[in-house]
Amino acid sequence: MAIGEYRHVVTFQTPTTGPDGDGGVTETWGDLLPRWHVAIQPATVRDLERNAGGAIVATATHIIRGRYRSDVTVAARMVFDGRVFRITGIANPKERNRELWLFAVETV
């Protein structure tokens, strides 16, 4: 994919926990920096079958593509323009660490 197609700037967040003061724990989300330039496209069944490379992918509403990052995992979530996406799968095409494909579900 050409670099010019990465036109969406997104933030990834990872969950962090801390004490809530009453003996319990509170989960918050912390930003992973730097922000990331990606291409976001709605997922179709055909896209999921072709891009997952035979891997089983849970449901996905969108496919996100960007340059490779090792710190993005399925525990992270992606925020774009006030919208939140939960990552359900990750692919590293040809294991070359050049591009990362994320399969995600938009949450409400």
C-alpha positions in Angstrom: 0.0 0.0 0.0 1.3 3.4 -0.9 2.1 5.8 2.0 -0.3 8.3 0.6 -3.2 5.9 1.4 -2.5 6.2 5.1 -4.6 9.3 5.5 -6.3 8.6 8.9 -4.4 9.7 12.0 -5.3 7.4 15.0 -4.4 6.9 18.6 -3.9 3.5 20.2 -4.7 3.0 23.8 -3.7 0.2 26.2 -5.5 -0.7 29.5 -3.9 0.2 32.8 -5.2 -0.6 36.2 -4.7 1.1 39.5 -6.2 1.2 43.0 -9.6 2.9 43.3 -9.1 3.9 47.0 -11.8 1.4 48.3 -9.7 -1.7 48.0 -10.7 -2.4 44.4 -9.2 -1.6 41.0 -10.0 0.9 38.3 -9.2 0.3 34.6 -8.2 3.3 32.5 -6.8 3.7 29.0 -3.4 5.2 28.3 -2.3 6.5 24.9 0.5 4.8 23.0 2.7 7.3 21.3 3.3 8.4 18.6 0.0 8.7 16.8 -0.3 6.4 13.8 -1.2 7.1 10.1 -3.4 4.3 8.8 -5.9 3.4 6.1 -9.3 2.4 7.4 -11.8 0.5 5.3 -15.1 -1.3 6.0 -14.6 -5.0 6.1 -16.5 -7.4 3.8 -16.5 -11.1 4.1 -14.4 -11.4 0.9 -11.8 -9.0 2.4 -11.6 -10.9 5.7 -11.2 -14.2 3.9 -8.5 -12.9 1.6 -6.5 -10.7 4.1 -6.6 -13.1 7.1 -4.6 -15.6 5.0 -6.5 -18.6 6.2 -6.4 -17.5 9.9 -9.6 -17.5 11.8 -10.7 -14.0 12.5 -13.4 -13.1 15.0 -16.0 -10.7 13.7 -14.6 -7.5 12.3 -16.3 -4.4 10.9 -13.2 -2.7 9.7 -9.7 -3.5 8.3 -7.0 -1.0 9.4 -3.6 -1.0 7.6 -0.5 0.9 8.6 3.2 0.7 8.9 4.4 -2.0 11.3 4.4 -1.4 15.0 5.4 -4.0 17.6 3.5 -2.3 20.5 0.0 -2.8 19.1 -1.7 -6.0 20.4 -5.3 -7.2 20.6 -5.4 -5.8 24.2 -5.2 -2.3 22.7 -8.0 -0.3 21.2 -7.9 2.4 18.5 -9.5 5.8 18.7 -10.2 7.8 15.5 -12.2 11.0 15.4 -14.2 10.1 18.5 -14.9 6.6 17.3 -13.5 3.6 19.2 -12.4 0.3 17.6 -11.7 -2.9 19.5 -9.0 -5.0 17.8 -10.0 -8.6 17.2 -7.1 -9.8 15.1 -3.7 -8.8 13.8 -1.7 -9.8 10.7 1.9 -9.1 9.8 2.0 -9.9 6.0 4.8 -12.3 5.1 6.2 -11.7 8.6 8.4 -8.9 7.1 7.6 -6.3 9.8 6.8 -3.6 7.2 3.0 -3.4 7.4 0.4 -4.3 10.0 -3.2 -5.2 9.3 -5.7 -4.9 12.1 -9.1 -6.5 12.1 -11.4 -4.4 14.4 -15.0 -3.9 15.6 -16.3 -0.4 16.1 -17.9 -0.1 19.5 -20.6 2.2 20.6 
